[in-house]
């Protein structure tokens, strides 16, 4: 009986000695990957924040009109749907969303340096596309062009500076709505599109395998190390049934660890 218990103790000890470092390796690797991704993610924030400020400045000047009142004044559901389906409404909602988020972050200074979630980036991606799709694909943008021309010199300078912070090449020449559309297209292609992929990977949780392995190793520690040690110390507690049960548990744990580890290694090599 002592020989069997010693064998169980030895096998479980080896399993734990190999298993826990393996878990630590996975967790450390996961944390290092997230740290590297976060560094890449934050490199895009200055350009994203500059675009958010640009959207805020344009919306605040009244160039993009608030269409909620027009929506409320609509008499029928059909009229409301026509307003909502019109590209101008999508343009307004895009600028409104970005402005509200930017204003909220400005009020709380710490938020300007926070990490944007994947869900937030997806919204910025969607609304940025709404902006450039409307401006580039529609031909009724003269009203916005005229409103931009009528802005005072100080406001134009502020907008131009925001554009310069995004990309100096866009700050040259006249301030037009078409230029805003090109900037939105650039932000979608070079910022939000990349950030969507990076933040999705950043928020990816630890592999579920880690939880399963930790549970198995904990069971092995209790039934493969602590119990056998106790029984070896107190021979009177030893019975055939206990030894058989401990042996079965140890074998099952060993098989599970081999299968789970193999599955993890196989996935890593794909």
C-alpha positions in Angstrom: 0.0 0.0 0.0 2.8 2.4 0.9 4.5 1.7 -2.5 1.2 2.6 -4.3 0.8 5.8 -2.3 4.4 6.7 -3.0 3.9 6.2 -6.7 0.8 8.3 -6.7 2.6 11.0 -4.8 5.6 10.9 -7.2 3.4 11.0 -10.3 1.3 13.9 -9.0 4.3 15.9 -7.8 5.9 15.6 -11.3 2.5 16.6 -12.9 2.3 19.7 -10.6 6.0 20.6 -11.1 5.5 20.7 -14.8 1.9 21.9 -15.0 2.1 25.1 -12.8 5.1 26.5 -14.6 3.3 25.8 -17.9 0.3 27.9 -16.7 2.6 30.6 -15.5 4.3 30.6 -19.0 0.9 31.0 -20.7 -0.3 33.8 -18.4 3.1 35.6 -18.8 3.0 35.2 -22.5 -0.6 36.5 -22.6 0.3 39.6 -20.5 3.4 40.3 -22.6 1.3 40.1 -25.8 -1.3 42.5 -24.3 1.4 44.9 -23.2 2.9 45.0 -26.7 -0.5 45.4 -28.3 -1.4 48.3 -25.9 1.8 50.1 -27.0 0.8 49.7 -30.7 -2.8 50.8 -29.9 -1.8 54.0 -28.1 0.4 55.0 -31.0 -2.8 55.7 -33.0 -4.5 57.7 -30.3 -3.0 61.2 -31.1 -4.4 61.0 -34.6 -7.8 59.6 -33.4 -8.1 62.3 -30.8 -7.2 65.0 -33.3 -10.0 63.7 -35.6 -12.4 63.7 -32.7 -11.5 67.3 -32.0 -12.0 68.2 -35.6 -15.5 66.6 -35.6 -16.3 68.5 -32.4 -15.2 71.8 -33.8 -17.2 71.4 -37.0 -20.3 70.3 -35.2 -20.0 73.1 -32.6 -19.9 75.8 -35.4 -23.3 74.7 -36.7 -22.0 73.6 -40.1 -23.7 70.3 -39.4 -27.3 71.1 -38.5 -29.2 69.3 -35.6 -31.9 67.3 -37.4 -33.6 66.0 -34.2 -36.1 68.9 -34.2 -37.0 68.2 -37.9 -37.5 64.6 -36.9 -39.8 65.5 -34.0 -41.8 67.8 -36.3 -42.5 65.0 -38.8 -46.2 64.3 -38.8 -46.2 60.7 -40.0 -44.0 57.6 -39.4 -43.2 57.6 -43.2 -41.9 61.2 -42.9 -39.7 60.2 -39.9 -38.3 57.2 -41.8 -37.5 59.4 -44.8 -35.5 61.7 -42.6 -33.7 58.8 -40.9 -32.8 57.2 -44.2 -31.5 60.4 -45.7 -27.7 60.6 -45.7 -27.8 64.0 -44.0 -29.3 62.5 -40.9 -26.5 59.8 -40.8 -24.0 62.6 -41.1 -25.5 64.5 -38.3 -25.7 61.5 -36.0 -22.0 60.7 -36.7 -20.8 64.2 -35.8 -23.1 64.3 -32.8 -21.8 60.9 -31.4 -18.2 61.9 -31.8 -18.8 65.3 -30.3 -20.5 63.9 -27.3 -17.8 61.4 -26.6 -15.0 63.9 -27.1 -16.7 66.5 -24.9 -17.2 63.9 -22.1 -13.6 62.9 -22.2 -12.4 66.6 -22.2 -14.5 67.3 -19.1 -12.7 64.3 -17.4 -9.0 64.9 -18.2 -8.1 61.3 -17.3 -10.4 60.0 -20.0 -8.2 61.5 -22.7 -5.5 59.0 -21.8 -7.6 56.0 -21.3 -7.7 52.9 -23.4 -10.6 52.8 -25.9 -12.6 49.5 -25.9 -13.1 47.4 -29.0 -16.8 48.4 -28.9 -16.0 52.1 -28.8 -13.6 51.7 -31.7 -16.3 49.9 -33.7 -18.6 52.9 -33.2 -15.9 55.3 -34.3 -15.3 53.1 -37.4 -19.0 53.1 -38.3 -19.5 56.8 -37.8 -16.3 57.8 -39.6 -17.5 55.7 -42.6 -20.8 57.5 -42.4 -19.1 60.8 -42.7 -16.9 60.1 -45.7 -19.6 58.0 -47.5 -22.1 60.9 -47.4 -19.6 63.6 -48.3 -17.8 61.7 -51.1 -20.8 59.9 -52.6 -23.4 62.7 -52.4 -23.6 65.8 -54.7 -25.8 68.0 -52.5 -23.0 69.2 -50.2 -22.9 72.8 -51.4 -24.7 73.9 -48.3 -21.9 72.6 -46.1 -19.3 74.2 -48.3 -21.0 77.6 -48.0 -21.3 77.3 -44.2 -17.6 76.5 -43.9 -16.8 79.6 -46.0 -18.9 81.8 -43.7 -17.0 80.8 -40.6 -14.9 83.5 -38.8 -11.2 83.5 -39.1 -10.5 82.3 -35.6 -12.8 79.3 -36.0 -11.2 78.4 -39.3 -7.7 78.6 -37.7 -8.8 76.2 -34.9 -10.2 73.8 -37.5 -7.1 74.1 -39.6 -4.9 73.4 -36.6 -6.9 70.2 -35.8 -6.5 69.1 -39.4 -2.8 69.8 -39.2 -2.6 67.5 -36.1 -4.1 64.7 -38.1 -1.9 65.2 -41.2 -0.2 68.4 -42.3 -0.9 67.6 -46.0 -4.6 68.3 -45.4 -4.0 71.7 -43.8 -3.0 73.3 -47.1 -5.5 75.0 -49.3 -9.1 76.0 -48.8 -11.2 74.5 -46.0 -13.9 72.5 -47.8 -16.4 69.8 -46.9 -14.7 67.5 -49.4 -11.5 67.8 -47.5 -13.3 66.7 -44.3 -14.5 63.7 -46.3 -11.0 62.8 -47.4 -9.7 63.1 -43.8 -12.5 60.8 -42.6 -11.6 58.3 -45.3 -7.9 58.5 -44.2 -8.9 58.0 -40.5 -11.0 54.9 -41.4 -8.2 53.4 -43.5 -5.2 54.2 -41.3 -6.6 54.5 -37.8 -10.0 53.0 -36.9 -9.6 50.0 -39.2 -6.3 49.1 -37.7 -7.5 49.8 -34.1 -10.5 47.6 -34.6 -8.2 44.6 -35.2 -5.7 45.5 -32.5 -8.3 46.2 -29.7 -10.1 42.9 -30.6 -6.9 41.0 -30.1 -6.1 43.0 -27.0 -9.4 42.2 -25.3 -9.1 38.5 -26.2 -9.2 36.6 -22.8 -6.8 34.0 -21.6 -7.4 30.6 -23.3 -10.0 28.6 -21.4 -7.4 25.8 -21.3 -5.7 27.7 -18.4 -8.8 27.4 -16.2 -9.2 23.7 -16.9 -5.5 23.0 -16.3 -5.5 25.0 -13.0 -8.6 23.0 -11.9 -7.0 19.7 -12.8 -3.7 20.6 -11.1 -5.6 21.7 -8.0 -7.3 18.3 -7.8 -4.0 16.6 -8.3 -2.5 18.6 -5.5 -5.3 17.6 -3.1 -5.8 14.0 -4.0 -2.4 13.2 -5.4 -0.1 14.9 -2.9 -1.9 16.0 0.3 -4.0 12.9 0.7 -1.2 10.4 0.0 1.1 12.3 2.3 -1.5 12.2 5.1 -2.1 8.4 4.6 1.7 7.7 4.6 1.9 9.6 7.9 -1.1 7.8 9.4 -1.0 4.2 8.2 -4.2 3.3 10.1 -6.2 5.5 7.7 -5.1 3.5 4.7 -7.7 1.3 3.0 -7.8 -0.4 -0.4 -10.7 1.7 -1.6 -9.0 5.0 -0.9 -5.9 3.8 -2.7 -7.9 2.7 -5.7 -9.8 6.0 -5.8 -6.5 8.1 -5.6 -5.0 6.0 -8.3 -8.0 6.5 -10.6 -8.0 10.3 -9.9 -4.3 10.6 -10.6 -4.6 8.6 -13.9 -7.5 10.7 -15.0 -5.7 14.0 -14.2 -2.6 12.8 -16.0 -4.6 11.9 -19.1 -6.5 15.2 -19.0 -3.3 17.3 -18.7 -1.7 15.4 -21.6 -4.8 16.0 -23.8 -5.3 19.6 -22.9 -1.6 20.5 -23.2 -1.5 18.7 -26.6 -4.5 20.6 -27.8 -2.9 23.9 -26.8 0.4 23.1 -28.5 -1.4 22.0 -31.6 -3.4 25.3 -31.7 -0.2 27.3 -31.3 1.4 25.5 -34.2 -1.5 26.1 -36.6 
